[in-house]
Amino acid sequence: MIAGNWKMNNGFAETRELIGELNRKFSCKIKVSIAIFPSFPYLYESSRLLDGKAIRLGAQNLHWETKGAFTGEVSSMMLRDVGCEYVIVGHSERRHIFKESDEQILLKLKAALQAGLHPILCVGETLAEREKGSMEQVVRAQLKGLSELTPEEITNLVLAYEPVWAIGTGKTASPEAAQNMHAFIRRWIRKQFGNYLSDKMIILYGGSVKPENIRELMDRPDIDGALVGGASLNADSFSAIIQGACETVKE
């Protein structure tokens, strides 16, 4: 799976232009799943433009309540209404800039699953945590809430490992370091839910993913795709990442 997180970028014109280019490049299903995550104001128009195409739509965040006095928030059912299939939960920018707790993230995760959305749960450590050698402890704590989910719910979940120090910095975890953490995450899933669900779990890597490093990352056995930031804002670079990922998929 290759997912493009546009973050707080692209106005109406840029959104239409970028989706138009991606539609022309990917007019039918290919070897990897593709999803894009525009800003809230453009989700409905994005859904309309993507209708019947190979690319799926997701949102960058949601609130855990279905409705109520939560000014400025957007619910899971609202996302479903505008055509979303996916939603990002627990992105490091939500954790660190907006101070979302693991408890709030779990509430959002459950709300997304109850609404029939596929959440992409993001986990990852800061540079200070990695330098202390506590990265596995940090990620384990971020995964802990998944033990409250049923096996059926787990099947609709996607995980994304995104080392905070590599997001938007140009730095990328080495393929070996990324693989090691992905393998750790898969072992944790196996311990909680068994071999079948562990083997089926899609675990994406996020952190300065580019066309130049996608193949080397995807060649690792436990890396199943990428959560792409800045490179997803350009049709050529995002397409090159998708094509690079396709080249690593075994028939």
C-alpha positions as CSV (number, residue, x, y, z in Angstrom):
1,M,0.0,0.0,0.0
2,I,1.2,3.5,-0.8
3,A,-0.6,6.3,1.0
4,G,-0.1,10.0,0.3
5,N,-0.6,12.3,3.3
6,W,-1.1,15.8,1.9
7,K,-1.2,17.4,5.4
8,M,-2.2,21.1,5.3
9,N,-1.3,21.7,1.7
10,N,-3.1,22.3,-1.7
11,G,-6.0,24.5,-2.3
12,F,-9.0,23.7,-4.5
13,A,-7.2,24.2,-7.8
14,E,-4.1,22.2,-6.7
15,T,-6.2,19.4,-5.4
16,R,-8.1,19.1,-8.7
17,E,-5.0,19.2,-10.7
18,L,-3.1,16.7,-8.7
19,I,-6.0,14.2,-8.6
20,G,-6.4,14.7,-12.4
21,E,-2.8,13.8,-13.0
22,L,-2.9,10.8,-10.7
23,N,-6.1,9.6,-12.4
24,R,-4.5,9.7,-15.8
25,K,-1.5,7.8,-14.5
26,F,-3.5,5.1,-12.6
27,S,-6.7,4.6,-14.5
28,C,-7.1,1.0,-13.3
29,K,-6.0,-1.1,-10.4
30,I,-2.4,-2.0,-10.1
31,K,-0.2,-4.3,-7.9
32,V,-0.4,-2.0,-4.8
33,S,-3.3,-0.2,-3.1
34,I,-3.2,3.6,-3.4
35,A,-4.8,6.1,-1.1
36,I,-4.6,9.9,-0.8
37,F,-5.4,12.0,2.2
38,P,-6.4,15.6,1.3
39,S,-7.4,18.3,3.7
40,F,-11.0,18.3,5.1
41,P,-12.4,21.1,2.9
42,Y,-11.6,19.1,-0.3
43,L,-12.6,15.6,0.6
44,Y,-16.0,15.7,-1.1
45,E,-14.6,17.1,-4.3
46,S,-11.8,14.6,-4.1
47,S,-14.3,11.8,-3.7
48,R,-16.2,13.0,-6.8
49,L,-13.0,13.2,-8.9
50,L,-11.8,9.7,-7.7
51,D,-15.2,8.0,-8.3
52,G,-14.6,4.7,-10.0
53,K,-10.8,5.1,-10.1
54,A,-8.1,3.0,-8.7
55,I,-7.2,5.5,-5.9
56,R,-8.9,5.4,-2.6
57,L,-9.7,8.4,-0.3
58,G,-8.9,9.0,3.3
59,A,-8.9,11.8,5.9
60,Q,-6.1,13.0,8.1
61,N,-7.9,12.9,11.4
62,L,-11.3,12.5,13.1
63,H,-13.1,13.0,16.4
64,W,-14.1,10.0,18.5
65,E,-17.7,11.2,19.1
66,T,-20.3,10.8,16.4
67,K,-21.9,14.2,16.9
68,G,-22.3,17.0,19.5
69,A,-20.8,20.3,20.7
70,F,-17.3,19.8,19.5
71,T,-16.6,23.0,17.5
72,G,-14.2,22.5,14.6
73,E,-14.2,18.7,14.8
74,V,-15.2,16.1,12.2
75,S,-16.8,12.7,13.0
76,S,-16.3,9.3,11.4
77,M,-19.7,9.3,9.9
78,M,-19.1,12.6,8.2
79,L,-16.0,11.1,6.7
80,R,-18.0,8.2,5.4
81,D,-20.6,10.6,4.0
82,V,-18.1,12.3,1.8
83,G,-16.6,9.1,0.5
84,C,-13.7,8.3,2.8
85,E,-12.5,4.7,3.2
86,Y,-9.4,5.4,5.3
87,V,-8.4,7.8,8.1
88,I,-5.0,8.5,9.7
89,V,-5.0,8.1,13.5
90,G,-2.2,9.1,15.8
91,H,0.1,10.8,13.4
92,S,3.2,12.2,15.1
93,E,2.1,15.7,14.4
94,R,-1.2,15.1,16.2
95,R,0.7,13.5,19.1
96,H,3.4,16.1,19.5
97,I,1.9,19.4,18.2
98,F,-1.6,18.8,19.4
99,K,-0.7,16.7,22.4
100,E,-3.1,13.8,21.6
101,S,-2.7,11.1,24.2
102,D,-2.7,7.3,23.6
103,E,-6.1,7.2,25.3
104,Q,-7.6,9.8,22.8
105,I,-6.0,8.0,19.9
106,L,-7.5,4.7,21.0
107,L,-11.0,6.4,21.1
108,K,-10.5,7.7,17.6
109,L,-9.3,4.3,16.4
110,K,-12.4,2.6,17.8
111,A,-14.7,5.3,16.3
112,A,-13.2,4.8,12.9
113,L,-13.6,1.0,13.1
114,Q,-17.2,1.3,14.3
115,A,-18.0,3.5,11.3
116,G,-16.5,1.0,8.8
117,L,-13.4,3.1,8.1
118,H,-9.9,1.6,7.7
119,P,-7.7,3.5,10.2
120,I,-4.0,3.8,9.6
121,L,-2.5,3.9,13.1
122,C,0.9,5.7,13.3
123,V,3.5,4.8,15.8
124,G,7.1,5.9,16.2
125,E,9.8,7.4,18.5
126,T,11.6,10.7,18.7
127,L,15.3,11.1,18.1
128,A,15.9,11.4,21.8
129,E,14.0,8.2,22.5
130,R,16.0,6.4,19.8
131,E,19.3,7.7,21.1
132,K,18.4,6.4,24.6
133,G,17.6,3.0,23.1
134,S,14.0,3.1,24.2
135,M,12.4,3.0,20.8
136,E,10.8,-0.4,21.2
137,Q,9.5,0.6,24.7
138,V,7.9,3.7,23.1
139,V,6.3,1.9,20.2
140,R,5.1,-0.9,22.5
141,A,3.3,1.6,24.6
142,Q,1.7,3.2,21.5
143,L,0.5,-0.3,20.4
144,K,-0.8,-1.3,23.8
145,G,-4.4,-0.1,23.2
146,L,-4.8,-2.5,20.3
147,S,-5.2,-5.3,22.8
148,E,-8.7,-4.0,23.4
149,L,-9.7,-4.6,19.8
150,T,-11.2,-7.8,18.5
151,P,-9.5,-9.9,15.8
152,E,-12.2,-8.8,13.4
153,E,-11.4,-5.2,14.0
154,I,-7.7,-5.8,13.6
155,T,-8.3,-7.1,10.1
156,N,-9.5,-3.6,9.1
157,L,-6.4,-1.9,10.6
158,V,-3.3,-0.7,8.9
159,L,-0.2,0.2,10.9
160,A,2.5,2.8,10.0
161,Y,5.9,3.1,11.6
162,E,7.1,6.7,11.3
163,P,10.2,7.7,13.3
164,V,9.4,11.2,14.3
165,W,13.0,12.4,13.6
166,A,12.6,11.3,9.9
167,I,9.4,13.1,9.1
168,G,9.9,16.0,6.7
169,T,13.6,16.3,7.6
170,G,15.1,14.5,4.6
171,K,16.5,11.9,7.0
172,T,15.3,8.3,6.5
173,A,15.7,5.4,8.8
174,S,18.1,3.0,7.2
175,P,16.3,0.0,5.6
176,E,17.8,-2.2,8.3
177,A,16.6,0.0,11.1
178,A,13.1,0.3,9.6
179,Q,13.0,-3.5,9.0
180,N,14.0,-4.1,12.6
181,M,11.1,-2.0,14.0
182,H,8.6,-3.4,11.5
183,A,9.6,-6.9,12.6
184,F,9.2,-5.9,16.2
185,I,5.7,-4.6,15.5
186,R,4.8,-7.8,13.7
187,R,6.0,-9.9,16.6
188,W,3.9,-7.8,18.9
189,I,0.8,-8.4,16.7
190,R,1.7,-12.1,16.6
191,K,1.9,-12.4,20.3
192,Q,-1.5,-10.6,20.8
193,F,-3.5,-12.0,17.9
194,G,-1.7,-15.0,16.4
195,N,0.2,-15.8,13.2
196,Y,-2.6,-15.4,10.7
197,L,-3.4,-11.7,11.7
198,S,0.2,-10.9,12.1
199,D,1.0,-12.2,8.6
200,K,-1.9,-10.3,7.1
201,M,-1.2,-7.0,8.8
202,I,0.0,-4.2,6.5
203,I,2.8,-2.2,8.1
204,L,3.8,1.0,6.3
205,Y,7.0,3.0,6.7
206,G,6.7,6.8,6.9
207,G,9.5,9.3,7.1
208,S,11.1,11.1,4.1
209,V,10.1,8.4,1.6
210,K,11.3,9.3,-1.9
211,P,11.5,7.6,-5.3
212,E,15.2,7.0,-4.6
213,N,14.6,4.9,-1.5
214,I,11.2,3.2,-2.0
215,R,12.6,0.0,-3.6
216,E,15.2,-0.6,-0.9
217,L,12.6,-0.1,1.8
218,M,10.0,-2.3,0.1
219,D,12.6,-5.1,-0.4
220,R,12.6,-5.7,3.4
221,P,10.3,-8.6,4.4
222,D,8.2,-6.7,7.0
223,I,7.8,-3.4,5.1
224,D,4.5,-3.5,3.2
225,G,4.4,0.0,1.8
226,A,4.8,3.6,2.6
227,L,3.0,6.6,4.2
228,V,4.4,9.4,2.0
229,G,4.4,13.1,3.0
230,G,5.9,15.8,0.9
231,A,6.7,13.6,-2.1
232,S,2.9,12.8,-2.5
233,L,2.3,16.5,-3.3
234,N,3.9,16.1,-6.7
235,A,2.3,13.7,-9.2
236,D,5.6,12.6,-10.8
237,S,7.4,11.8,-7.5
238,F,4.3,10.1,-6.0
239,S,3.8,8.1,-9.2
240,A,7.5,7.1,-9.2
241,I,7.1,5.9,-5.6
242,I,4.1,3.8,-6.5
243,Q,5.8,2.4,-9.6
244,G,8.9,1.6,-7.5
245,A,6.7,-0.3,-5.0
246,C,5.0,-2.2,-7.8
247,E,8.4,-3.4,-9.0
248,T,9.1,-5.1,-5.6
249,V,5.8,-7.0,-5.5
250,K,6.3,-10.6,-6.3
251,E,3.8,-12.2,-8.7
